Amino acid sequence: RAGQIANSSTPMLAALLRMAGAEPVVLPVLRDDMADLAGLERMVDGVDMLLTTGGASVGSHDLVRRGLEQVG
């Protein structure tokens, strides 16, 4: 829709990981919101690597790092 950014990187990254022999687990798109990020612990249980894209990359708007630190 107008004003939204398509999630084009997920299918590409999943395909590249498959080509490299990995079994990607595609998680749902999360908002830049600590409540959404609180569910990460359950979602990443058993994965060997977590790859994130999008969102802010630094500073007080980078909630991904804080969210991961909170869930350990």
ABEGO torsion letter per residue (X at the ends): XBGBBBBAAAAAAAAAAAAAGBBBBBBBBBBBBAAAAAAAAAAABGBABBBBBEEBABEAABAAAAAAAAAX
